[in-house]
């Protein structure tokens, strides 16, 4: 489980929402993506998926996880 801000597309200056979920894919899947823009996909408790910025994510210890 990880927690972190969503990865917004370049030029999108909204404040990113923070999500917590299970990692389902690491990396962008695209050649040439630099580390500053790399992301991972997580699955939320409601089974939807979100893309998070890897550099800003943190592991969530079991005691700190949100209730499902």
MOPAC internal coordinates of N, CA, C and O (Angstrom, degrees):
PM7 1SCF
backbone

  N    0.0000 0     0.00 0     0.00 0    0    0    0
  C    1.4486 1     0.00 0     0.00 0    1    0    0
  C    1.5229 1   108.38 1     0.00 0    2    1    0
  O    1.2310 1   121.67 1   -41.27 1    3    2    1
  N    1.3360 1   114.41 1   138.73 1    3    2    1
  C    1.4588 1   120.73 1   176.84 1    5    3    2
  C    1.5268 1   109.58 1  -132.79 1    6    5    3
  O    1.2310 1   121.24 1   -18.35 1    7    6    5
  N    1.3235 1   115.24 1   161.65 1    7    6    5
  C    1.4630 1   121.84 1   175.48 1    9    7    6
  C    1.5246 1   106.50 1  -134.17 1   10    9    7
  O    1.2310 1   121.05 1   -41.72 1   11   10    9
  N    1.3386 1   115.59 1   138.28 1   11   10    9
  C    1.4486 1   118.90 1   177.83 1   13   11   10
  C    1.5174 1   111.89 1  -179.90 1   14   13   11
  O    1.2310 1   120.86 1    -3.48 1   15   14   13
  N    1.3323 1   115.96 1   176.52 1   15   14   13
  C    1.4660 1   121.03 1  -178.44 1   17   15   14
  C    1.5199 1   111.70 1   -81.45 1   18   17   15
  O    1.2310 1   121.26 1   -30.83 1   19   18   17
  N    1.3240 1   115.20 1   149.17 1   19   18   17
  C    1.4616 1   119.44 1   177.13 1   21   19   18
  C    1.5324 1   109.66 1   -64.22 1   22   21   19
  O    1.2310 1   120.93 1   -28.54 1   23   22   21
  N    1.3175 1   115.83 1   151.46 1   23   22   21
  C    1.4641 1   121.64 1   177.64 1   25   23   22
  C    1.5210 1   107.33 1   -89.31 1   26   25   23
  O    1.2310 1   120.82 1   -70.01 1   27   26   25
  N    1.3161 1   116.04 1   109.99 1   27   26   25
  C    1.4621 1   120.74 1  -179.61 1   29   27   26
  C    1.5280 1   109.89 1   -86.31 1   30   29   27
  O    1.2310 1   120.14 1   -29.99 1   31   30   29
  N    1.3174 1   117.34 1   150.01 1   31   30   29
  C    1.4659 1   119.54 1   177.12 1   33   31   30
  C    1.5298 1   110.95 1   -66.13 1   34   33   31
  O    1.2310 1   120.47 1   -25.92 1   35   34   33
  N    1.3405 1   116.71 1   154.08 1   35   34   33
  C    1.4648 1   119.49 1   178.13 1   37   35   34
  C    1.5310 1   111.10 1   -53.06 1   38   37   35
  O    1.2310 1   120.64 1   -42.24 1   39   38   37
  N    1.3156 1   116.39 1   137.76 1   39   38   37
  C    1.4573 1   120.94 1   178.58 1   41   39   38
  C    1.5206 1   114.04 1    87.70 1   42   41   39
  O    1.2310 1   119.81 1   172.66 1   43   42   41
  N    1.3313 1   117.97 1    -7.34 1   43   42   41
  C    1.4658 1   121.83 1   178.15 1   45   43   42
  C    1.5218 1   107.18 1   -91.61 1   46   45   43
  O    1.2310 1   120.09 1   -66.13 1   47   46   45
  N    1.3103 1   117.43 1   113.87 1   47   46   45
  C    1.4607 1   121.43 1  -173.08 1   49   47   46
  C    1.5269 1   113.37 1  -104.67 1   50   49   47
  O    1.2310 1   120.28 1  -162.55 1   51   50   49
  N    1.3443 1   117.07 1    17.45 1   51   50   49
  C    1.4627 1   119.70 1   175.11 1   53   51   50
  C    1.5271 1   109.55 1   -64.42 1   54   53   51
  O    1.2310 1   120.58 1   -19.40 1   55   54   53
  N    1.3027 1   116.49 1   160.60 1   55   54   53
  C    1.4556 1   120.53 1   171.96 1   57   55   54
  C    1.5245 1   106.92 1   -76.61 1   58   57   55
  O    1.2310 1   120.07 1   -58.43 1   59   58   57
  N    1.3391 1   117.46 1   121.57 1   59   58   57
  C    1.4646 1   118.66 1  -176.67 1   61   59   58
  C    1.5257 1   111.73 1   -68.54 1   62   61   59
  O    1.2310 1   120.84 1   -39.93 1   63   62   61
  N    1.3182 1   115.99 1   140.07 1   63   62   61
  C    1.4594 1   121.46 1   174.46 1   65   63   62
  C    1.5224 1   108.46 1   -73.50 1   66   65   63
  O    1.2310 1   120.44 1   -28.39 1   67   66   65
  N    1.3295 1   116.77 1   151.61 1   67   66   65
  C    1.4654 1   121.78 1   178.45 1   69   67   66
  C    1.5226 1   108.00 1  -103.62 1   70   69   67
  O    1.2310 1   121.16 1   -46.47 1   71   70   69
  N    1.3342 1   115.38 1   133.53 1   71   70   69
  C    1.4577 1   121.84 1  -178.87 1   73   71   70
  C    1.5178 1   110.27 1  -127.83 1   74   73   71
  O    1.2310 1   121.25 1   -19.97 1   75   74   73
  N    1.3300 1   115.21 1   160.03 1   75   74   73
  C    1.4592 1   122.90 1   176.08 1   77   75   74
  C    1.5178 1   107.57 1  -132.16 1   78   77   75
  O    1.2310 1   120.94 1   -45.06 1   79   78   77
  N    1.3357 1   115.82 1   134.94 1   79   78   77
  C    1.4544 1   118.08 1   178.86 1   81   79   78
  C    1.5154 1   112.79 1  -175.29 1   82   81   79
  O    1.2310 1   121.97 1     3.57 1   83   82   81
  N    1.3223 1   113.83 1  -176.43 1   83   82   81
  C    1.4581 1   122.64 1  -179.38 1   85   83   82
  C    1.5258 1   109.43 1   -87.98 1   86   85   83
  O    1.2310 1   120.20 1   -47.38 1   87   86   85
  N    1.3167 1   117.23 1   132.62 1   87   86   85
  C    1.4617 1   121.64 1   179.76 1   89   87   86
  C    1.5309 1   109.25 1   -69.16 1   90   89   87
  O    1.2310 1   120.66 1   -50.41 1   91   90   89
  N    1.3420 1   116.34 1   129.59 1   91   90   89
  C    1.4602 1   121.00 1   177.15 1   93   91   90
  C    1.5253 1   112.62 1  -116.68 1   94   93   91
  O    1.2310 1   119.67 1   160.23 1   95   94   93
  N    1.3324 1   118.23 1   -19.77 1   95   94   93
  C    1.4599 1   121.64 1   175.09 1   97   95   94
  C    1.5175 1   108.56 1  -155.02 1   98   97   95
  O    1.2310 1   121.25 1   -46.75 1   99   98   97
  N    1.3344 1   115.22 1   133.25 1   99   98   97
  C    1.4543 1   120.81 1   177.87 1  101   99   98
  C    1.5094 1   108.74 1  -105.74 1  102  101   99
  O    1.2310 1   120.65 1   -46.54 1  103  102  101
  N    1.3167 1   116.37 1   133.46 1  103  102  101
  C    1.4549 1   121.03 1   178.67 1  105  103  102
  C    1.4991 1   112.14 1    92.70 1  106  105  103
  O    1.2310 1   121.96 1   -10.78 1  107  106  105
  N    1.3030 1   113.85 1   169.22 1  107  106  105
  C    1.4484 1   119.63 1  -174.43 1  109  107  106
  C    1.5050 1   113.27 1   -84.51 1  110  109  107
  O    1.2310 1   120.93 1   154.65 1  111  110  109
  N    1.3379 1   115.82 1   -25.35 1  111  110  109
  C    1.4544 1   119.08 1  -175.49 1  113  111  110
  C    1.5202 1   112.84 1    84.09 1  114  113  111
  O    1.2310 1   120.53 1  -175.20 1  115  114  113
  N    1.3220 1   116.59 1     4.80 1  115  114  113
  C    1.4677 1   120.92 1  -178.62 1  117  115  114
  C    1.5165 1   110.49 1  -121.09 1  118  117  115
  O    1.2310 1   119.88 1   -45.39 1  119  118  117
  N    1.3242 1   117.84 1   134.61 1  119  118  117
  C    1.4640 1   121.68 1   174.38 1  121  119  118
  C    1.5188 1   109.40 1   -65.95 1  122  121  119
  O    1.2310 1   120.84 1   -34.85 1  123  122  121
  N    1.3272 1   115.99 1   145.15 1  123  122  121
  C    1.4500 1   120.69 1   173.61 1  125  123  122
  C    1.5141 1   115.92 1    83.87 1  126  125  123
  O    1.2310 1   118.92 1  -177.53 1  127  126  125
  N    1.3249 1   119.67 1     2.47 1  127  126  125
  C    1.4604 1   120.89 1   177.92 1  129  127  126
  C    1.5191 1   107.50 1   -78.99 1  130  129  127
  O    1.2310 1   120.32 1   -56.41 1  131  130  129
  N    1.3345 1   117.00 1   123.59 1  131  130  129
  C    1.4635 1   117.71 1  -178.22 1  133  131  130
  C    1.5308 1   110.57 1   -79.49 1  134  133  131
  O    1.2310 1   120.80 1   -19.48 1  135  134  133
  N    1.3139 1   116.07 1   160.52 1  135  134  133
  C    1.4601 1   121.76 1  -173.42 1  137  135  134
  C    1.5193 1   113.18 1   -58.88 1  138  137  135
  O    1.2310 1   119.76 1   149.78 1  139  138  137
  N    1.3178 1   118.07 1   -30.22 1  139  138  137
  C    1.4632 1   120.65 1  -179.00 1  141  139  138
  C    1.5255 1   111.76 1   -65.62 1  142  141  139
  O    1.2310 1   120.32 1   156.66 1  143  142  141
  N    1.3211 1   117.00 1   -23.34 1  143  142  141
  C    1.4635 1   120.66 1  -178.27 1  145  143  142
  C    1.5226 1   113.36 1  -112.87 1  146  145  143
  O    1.2310 1   119.96 1  -173.88 1  147  146  145
  N    1.3228 1   117.69 1     6.12 1  147  146  145
  C    1.4654 1   120.80 1  -178.69 1  149  147  146
  C    1.5292 1   109.66 1   -69.71 1  150  149  147
  O    1.2310 1   121.12 1   -26.02 1  151  150  149
  N    1.3089 1   115.46 1   153.98 1  151  150  149
  C    1.4571 1   120.02 1  -178.88 1  153  151  150
  C    1.5156 1   110.82 1  -143.87 1  154  153  151
  O    1.2310 1   121.15 1    -8.33 1  155  154  153
  N    1.3079 1   115.40 1   171.67 1  155  154  153
  C    1.4543 1   121.43 1   172.40 1  157  155  154
  C    1.5205 1   108.23 1  -135.42 1  158  157  155
  O    1.2310 1   121.30 1   -22.10 1  159  158  157
  N    1.3115 1   115.11 1   157.90 1  159  158  157
  C    1.4589 1   121.42 1   177.96 1  161  159  158
  C    1.5150 1   108.54 1  -102.08 1  162  161  159
  O    1.2310 1   120.85 1   -43.81 1  163  162  161
  N    1.3277 1   115.98 1   136.19 1  163  162  161
  C    1.4611 1   121.01 1   174.73 1  165  163  162
  C    1.5218 1   109.31 1  -122.63 1  166  165  163
  O    1.2310 1   121.32 1   -25.14 1  167  166  165
  N    1.3289 1   115.08 1   154.86 1  167  166  165
  C    1.4708 1   121.39 1   175.09 1  169  167  166
  C    1.5156 1   107.53 1  -107.19 1  170  169  167
  O    1.2310 1   121.14 1   -55.31 1  171  170  169
  N    1.3302 1   115.42 1   124.69 1  171  170  169
  C    1.4664 1   121.96 1  -179.75 1  173  171  170
  C    1.5238 1   110.44 1   -81.16 1  174  173  171
  O    1.2310 1   120.82 1    -9.66 1  175  174  173
  N    1.3199 1   116.04 1   170.34 1  175  174  173
  C    1.4673 1   121.72 1   179.49 1  177  175  174
  C    1.5301 1   111.94 1   -58.57 1  178  177  175
  O    1.2310 1   119.98 1   149.49 1  179  178  177
  N    1.3430 1   117.64 1   -30.51 1  179  178  177
  C    1.4711 1   120.36 1  -179.67 1  181  179  178
  C    1.5335 1   112.13 1   -84.74 1  182  181  179
  O    1.2310 1   120.50 1  -172.17 1  183  182  181
  N    1.3475 1   116.65 1     7.83 1  183  182  181
  C    1.4714 1   125.36 1   176.39 1  185  183  182
  C    1.5290 1   113.88 1    76.48 1  186  185  183
  O    1.2310 1   119.40 1  -173.97 1  187  186  185
  N    1.3280 1   118.75 1     6.03 1  187  186  185
  C    1.4617 1   120.67 1   172.13 1  189  187  186
  C    1.5267 1   107.59 1   -84.37 1  190  189  187
  O    1.2310 1   120.56 1   -13.45 1  191  190  189
  N    1.3254 1   116.54 1   166.55 1  191  190  189
  C    1.4550 1   120.51 1  -178.87 1  193  191  190
  C    1.5180 1   110.67 1  -120.83 1  194  193  191
  O    1.2310 1   121.28 1   -29.87 1  195  194  193
  N    1.3414 1   115.16 1   150.13 1  195  194  193
  C    1.4572 1   122.11 1   178.00 1  197  195  194
  C    1.5274 1   108.34 1  -134.98 1  198  197  195
  O    1.2310 1   121.38 1   -26.19 1  199  198  197
  N    1.3147 1   114.96 1   153.81 1  199  198  197
  C    1.4610 1   121.64 1   178.93 1  201  199  198
  C    1.5232 1   107.77 1  -102.97 1  202  201  199
  O    1.2310 1   120.50 1   -57.23 1  203  202  201
  N    1.3425 1   116.64 1   122.77 1  203  202  201
  C    1.4567 1   121.64 1  -178.41 1  205  203  202
  C    1.5222 1   110.89 1  -112.50 1  206  205  203
  O    1.2310 1   120.92 1   -28.48 1  207  206  205
  N    1.3327 1   115.84 1   151.52 1  207  206  205
  C    1.4599 1   122.03 1   175.88 1  209  207  206
  C    1.5307 1   108.72 1   -74.98 1  210  209  207
  O    1.2310 1   120.01 1   -63.21 1  211  210  209
  N    1.3428 1   117.58 1   116.79 1  211  210  209
  C    1.4640 1   121.71 1  -175.84 1  213  211  210
  C    1.5227 1   111.82 1   -55.54 1  214  213  211
  O    1.2310 1   119.88 1   134.06 1  215  214  213
  N    1.3132 1   117.84 1   -45.94 1  215  214  213
  C    1.4665 1   121.06 1  -173.75 1  217  215  214
  C    1.5213 1   113.32 1   -61.99 1  218  217  215
  O    1.2310 1   119.67 1   160.48 1  219  218  217
  N    1.3244 1   118.23 1   -19.52 1  219  218  217
  C    1.4649 1   120.71 1  -176.99 1  221  219  218
  C    1.5252 1   112.95 1  -108.43 1  222  221  219
  O    1.2310 1   119.99 1  -174.18 1  223  222  221
  N    1.3368 1   117.62 1     5.82 1  223  222  221
  C    1.4662 1   120.92 1  -178.95 1  225  223  222
  C    1.5171 1   111.72 1   -87.75 1  226  225  223
  O    1.2310 1   121.19 1   -26.68 1  227  226  225
  N    1.3233 1   115.32 1   153.32 1  227  226  225
  C    1.4613 1   121.57 1   177.16 1  229  227  226
  C    1.5195 1   108.97 1  -137.30 1  230  229  227
  O    1.2310 1   120.87 1   -34.03 1  231  230  229
  N    1.3303 1   115.94 1   145.97 1  231  230  229
  C    1.4576 1   120.13 1   174.09 1  233  231  230
  C    1.5156 1   108.85 1   -65.71 1  234  233  231
  O    1.2310 1   120.49 1   -34.98 1  235  234  233
  N    1.3189 1   116.67 1   145.02 1  235  234  233
  C    1.4640 1   121.48 1   179.63 1  237  235  234
  C    1.5302 1   107.93 1  -109.88 1  238  237  235
  O    1.2310 1   120.00 1   -66.71 1  239  238  237
  N    1.3497 1   117.61 1   113.29 1  239  238  237
  C    1.4628 1   120.22 1   177.09 1  241  239  238
  C    1.5284 1   110.35 1   -61.83 1  242  241  239
  O    1.2310 1   119.82 1   -30.05 1  243  242  241
  N    1.3405 1   117.95 1   149.95 1  243  242  241
  C    1.4646 1   120.51 1  -178.35 1  245  243  242
  C    1.5262 1   114.26 1   -50.14 1  246  245  243
  O    1.2310 1   119.61 1   141.00 1  247  246  245
  N    1.3217 1   118.34 1   -39.00 1  247  246  245
  C    1.4682 1   121.51 1  -177.25 1  249  247  246
  C    1.5363 1   112.34 1   -67.64 1  250  249  247
  O    1.2310 1   119.91 1   161.71 1  251  250  249
  N    1.3316 1   117.78 1   -18.29 1  251  250  249
  C    1.4696 1   120.96 1  -176.66 1  253  251  250
  C    1.5240 1   113.01 1  -105.67 1  254  253  251
  O    1.2310 1   119.79 1  -177.40 1  255  254  253
  N    1.3161 1   118.00 1     2.60 1  255  254  253
  C    1.4657 1   120.58 1  -176.43 1  257  255  254
  C    1.5166 1   111.37 1   -73.71 1  258  257  255
  O    1.2310 1   121.57 1   -33.90 1  259  258  257
  N    1.3346 1   114.60 1   146.10 1  259  258  257
  C    1.4642 1   120.44 1   176.11 1  261  259  258
  C    1.5119 1   109.12 1   -69.51 1  262  261  259
  O    1.2310 1   120.91 1   -30.19 1  263  262  261
  N    1.3149 1   115.86 1   149.81 1  263  262  261
  C    1.4731 1   120.44 1   177.55 1  265  263  262
  C    1.5173 1   109.06 1   -67.68 1  266  265  263
  O    1.2310 1   119.75 1   -40.33 1  267  266  265
  N    1.3466 1   118.08 1   139.67 1  267  266  265
  C    1.4711 1   120.57 1  -179.55 1  269  267  266
  C    1.5128 1   112.85 1   -68.55 1  270  269  267
  O    1.2310 1   120.10 1   180.00 1  271  270  269

